[in-house]
Amino acid sequence: MTSTIFYKASALRLTLALITAMLVSEEKLFSQPYIDVANARLVKSPNITQPSKDRNSTNLDYFNVSITLLFFLANKKDAIVLSPFFEKWSSTVSGVNLCNQFHYGVALPVSLLKSIPRSNWSLLTTAIFRMNDMQIDRDGKWQFGGAVLVSNHVRGNNLTYKFGVYVNREFFGLFIIPLVGIDWKISDRTNLFGVLPASLTLEHELNKHFFSGVAFRTFTNSYHDSIQKYWRIDENQLGVFVDYYIDKHIVLNMEAGYSLFRKIRSGGKDNITYNWNASDNPYFKLSLAYRIRTR
């Protein structure tokens, strides 16, 4: 039994080491300062606001587990990336009982990272297969979507800019949104990176163990709830964070901030939607990751 556990642990370490070597050797493919090979995060947003005629008391929790699997193609310059994840939402809004408290998602984004020969351009195309429902089983409802993102590295300026589009067949209809991104190495210790409207991060290295910064992220997701209804959340978070590198790759992330313009809604096939009037509240995020820094 002990030898089996030792063998599995050694195999895991070897796999992570190989992934680390590939990511570092092909860092030009990735327009951000790190890649999380594995990540587990918990976000809690307890209610602290007083209920009013315009806003209802709201408690919102979120849990996510994700991994990144990388497969380089024969030319060693392009790659296929698998990014499966599991997520769980828990929402309680006072006076509203239109939908279930819990909603789940299981997704498999499949991406092709393609460098454009003899240029500073690269192309990321992603197909996303996901089941979003009040429970994950063979009867769960599926969504299909994708994204295209074009990146250009400005030679000599430590700057990459990006633009593209995201499309998903949500339960409330077809969701299409343009994307604009940046990856800017402002200095040896400071990075600005992200793709809006999804996320934007300003990160500063304090020392080899601690990084800190400001993070902005958004969610727009819908989940099947019953035959006639769906549950939709629009969440925007702005916070400050500290990353503690326990060792070279194991990172503990702590973040606190506030939700902005939060909306929780439900609707049906007849396109009639009901606004839950959920209140904005502070949030607290804790995550643990196996992270590879590319610079």
C-alpha positions in Angstrom: 0.0 0.0 0.0 2.8 2.4 1.0 4.7 1.7 -2.2 1.6 2.3 -4.3 1.1 5.7 -2.7 4.7 6.5 -3.2 4.6 5.5 -6.8 1.5 7.7 -7.5 3.0 10.7 -5.7 6.2 10.3 -7.7 4.2 10.0 -11.0 2.3 13.2 -10.1 5.5 15.1 -9.3 7.0 13.9 -12.6 3.9 15.0 -14.6 3.9 18.5 -12.9 7.6 18.8 -13.6 7.1 18.0 -17.3 4.3 20.5 -17.5 6.5 23.1 -15.8 9.3 22.5 -18.3 7.0 22.8 -21.3 5.3 26.0 -20.1 8.6 27.7 -19.3 10.2 26.6 -22.6 7.2 27.9 -24.6 6.4 31.0 -22.6 5.9 33.2 -25.7 2.6 31.3 -26.3 1.1 32.7 -23.1 0.3 36.3 -22.8 0.2 36.5 -19.0 2.9 36.1 -16.3 1.7 32.7 -15.0 -0.5 29.6 -15.6 -2.4 27.8 -12.9 -2.0 24.1 -13.7 -4.5 23.3 -10.8 -6.6 25.7 -8.8 -9.3 25.4 -6.1 -11.1 28.6 -4.9 -13.9 29.5 -2.6 -15.7 32.9 -2.7 -18.1 33.9 0.1 -20.2 37.1 -0.1 -22.2 37.4 3.2 -25.0 40.0 3.5 -24.1 43.1 5.5 -26.5 45.6 3.9 -29.8 46.6 5.3 -32.8 45.4 3.2 -34.8 48.1 1.4 -37.6 48.5 -1.1 -35.0 48.4 -3.9 -32.6 45.7 -2.6 -33.1 42.4 -0.9 -30.6 40.9 1.6 -28.4 38.5 -0.3 -25.9 35.7 0.6 -23.8 34.4 -2.3 -21.2 31.6 -2.3 -19.1 30.2 -5.1 -16.8 27.2 -5.4 -14.6 26.3 -8.3 -12.0 23.6 -9.1 -10.1 23.8 -12.4 -7.0 22.2 -14.1 -5.0 23.1 -17.2 -3.7 20.3 -19.5 -1.3 21.3 -22.3 -0.4 19.3 -25.4 2.2 20.8 -27.8 1.9 20.0 -31.5 4.7 18.6 -33.6 6.2 22.0 -34.4 6.6 22.7 -30.7 5.3 26.2 -31.3 1.5 25.6 -31.1 -0.5 23.8 -28.5 -3.9 22.4 -27.6 -5.1 23.3 -24.1 -7.8 21.6 -22.1 -9.2 23.6 -19.2 -11.9 21.5 -17.5 -13.6 22.9 -14.4 -16.4 22.3 -11.9 -18.3 25.1 -10.2 -21.1 25.5 -7.6 -23.2 28.5 -6.7 -25.2 29.0 -3.6 -27.6 31.9 -3.5 -30.1 33.1 -0.9 -32.1 36.3 -1.5 -34.6 37.3 1.1 -38.2 37.0 0.0 -37.4 35.2 -3.3 -38.1 31.5 -3.7 -38.4 31.3 -7.5 -35.4 29.0 -8.1 -33.2 26.4 -6.3 -30.6 27.6 -3.9 -27.8 25.6 -5.6 -26.7 25.6 -9.2 -23.8 23.7 -10.8 -21.6 23.8 -13.8 -19.2 21.3 -15.5 -17.3 22.6 -18.5 -14.6 21.6 -20.9 -13.0 24.5 -22.8 -10.8 23.2 -25.6 -8.4 25.8 -27.0 -5.9 25.9 -29.9 -3.0 28.3 -29.4 -1.6 29.1 -32.9 1.4 31.3 -33.5 1.5 33.1 -36.8 4.8 32.4 -38.6 7.2 35.3 -39.2 5.1 37.7 -37.2 4.4 38.9 -33.6 0.8 37.7 -33.9 -0.9 34.7 -32.3 -4.4 33.2 -32.4 -6.4 31.6 -29.7 -9.6 29.7 -30.7 -11.7 28.1 -28.0 -14.7 25.7 -28.1 -16.6 25.5 -24.8 -18.9 22.5 -23.8 -20.7 23.0 -20.5 -23.5 21.6 -18.5 -25.2 24.2 -16.3 -28.1 23.0 -14.2 -29.5 22.6 -10.7 -27.9 19.2 -10.7 -25.3 17.4 -12.8 -26.7 14.2 -14.2 -27.6 12.6 -17.6 -30.6 14.9 -17.8 -28.6 18.1 -17.2 -28.9 20.8 -19.8 -26.0 21.7 -22.1 -24.7 25.0 -23.4 -22.2 25.4 -26.3 -20.1 28.4 -27.0 -16.6 29.6 -28.0 -14.2 32.5 -28.3 -11.6 33.8 -30.7 -8.8 36.0 -29.5 -6.1 37.6 -31.6 -2.9 38.8 -29.8 0.0 41.0 -31.0 3.2 41.3 -29.1 4.8 44.8 -29.5 8.4 44.0 -30.0 10.7 45.7 -27.4 7.8 47.2 -25.4 7.0 44.2 -23.1 3.4 44.7 -24.3 0.8 42.4 -25.8 -2.6 43.6 -26.8 -5.6 41.4 -27.7 -9.0 41.6 -29.2 -11.7 39.1 -30.1 -15.2 38.0 -29.4 -17.0 35.5 -27.1 -20.3 33.7 -28.0 -22.4 31.4 -25.9 -25.9 29.9 -26.2 -27.2 30.9 -22.8 -30.6 29.9 -21.5 -31.8 33.5 -21.9 -30.7 33.6 -25.5 -27.5 34.1 -27.6 -24.9 36.0 -25.6 -22.3 37.8 -27.7 -19.7 40.2 -26.3 -16.5 41.8 -27.7 -13.2 41.1 -26.0 -10.3 43.5 -25.4 -7.1 42.4 -23.6 -3.7 43.5 -22.5 -0.5 41.9 -21.0 1.9 44.6 -20.0 5.1 44.0 -18.1 5.3 47.5 -16.6 8.5 46.7 -14.7 10.5 43.7 -13.5 8.1 43.5 -10.5 4.8 44.8 -11.9 2.4 43.3 -14.4 -1.0 44.3 -15.8 -2.9 41.6 -17.6 -6.4 40.3 -18.4 -9.2 40.2 -21.0 -12.1 42.6 -20.5 -14.9 42.4 -19.6 -13.9 39.0 -18.0 -11.0 40.1 -15.8 -8.1 42.5 -15.3 -5.3 42.2 -12.8 -2.5 44.5 -11.6 0.1 42.5 -9.8 3.2 43.7 -8.0 6.0 41.5 -6.6 6.9 42.4 -3.0 9.5 39.7 -2.6 10.0 36.1 -3.8 7.2 34.9 -1.5 4.6 37.7 -1.7 2.8 39.3 -4.5 -0.1 41.8 -4.1 -2.4 43.8 -6.3 -5.8 44.7 -7.5 -8.2 42.4 -9.4 -11.4 43.0 -11.3 -13.6 40.1 -12.7 -17.1 39.6 -14.0 -19.5 36.6 -14.4 -22.5 36.4 -16.7 -23.9 32.8 -16.5 -27.2 31.1 -16.7 -28.3 27.7 -15.3 -31.2 25.5 -16.1 -33.5 25.4 -13.0 -36.7 23.6 -14.1 -38.7 22.9 -17.2 -39.9 26.5 -17.4 -37.2 28.4 -15.7 -33.5 29.4 -15.7 -31.3 31.1 -13.1 -29.0 33.9 -14.2 -26.3 35.8 -12.4 -24.4 38.9 -13.4 -21.6 39.5 -10.8 -18.8 42.1 -10.9 -16.1 42.0 -8.3 -13.4 44.5 -7.5 -10.8 43.6 -4.8 -7.3 43.6 -3.5 -5.3 40.4 -3.1 -2.2 38.9 -1.6 -0.5 35.8 -3.1 1.8 33.8 -0.8 4.2 31.4 -2.5 4.5 28.6 -0.1 7.2 27.3 -2.4 8.1 27.9 -6.0 4.8 26.6 -7.3 2.3 26.3 -4.5 0.4 29.5 -4.1 -2.2 30.6 -1.5 -4.3 33.5 -2.7 -6.3 35.7 -0.3 -8.6 38.5 -1.7 -11.2 40.8 -0.3 -13.4 43.3 -2.2 -16.9 44.4 -3.1 -19.5 43.3 -5.6 -20.7 46.0 -8.1 -24.0 46.2 -9.9 -24.9 42.6 -8.9 -28.0 41.1 -10.6 -29.7 37.8 -10.0 -32.6 37.0 -12.3 -34.8 34.1 -13.3 -36.8 33.7 -16.5 -38.6 31.2 -18.7 -39.0 30.2 -22.3 -41.5 33.1 -22.8 -38.6 35.5 -22.2 -40.3 37.0 -19.2 -37.6 37.7 -16.5 -37.9 38.5 -12.9 -35.3 40.6 -11.2 -34.5 39.4 -7.7 -33.1 42.8 -6.6 -30.1 41.2 -5.0 -28.0 43.5 -2.9 -24.3 44.3 -3.5 -22.0 43.0 -0.7 -18.4 42.5 0.2 -16.8 39.2 -0.8 -13.8 37.2 0.4 -11.9 34.8 -1.8 -9.4 32.0 -0.8 -7.7 29.8 -3.3 -4.9 27.3 -3.5 -3.0 26.8 -6.8 -0.2 24.9 -8.4 1.2 27.8 -10.5 3.9 28.1 -13.2 5.3 31.6 -13.6 6.4 32.2 -17.2 8.2 35.4 -16.2 
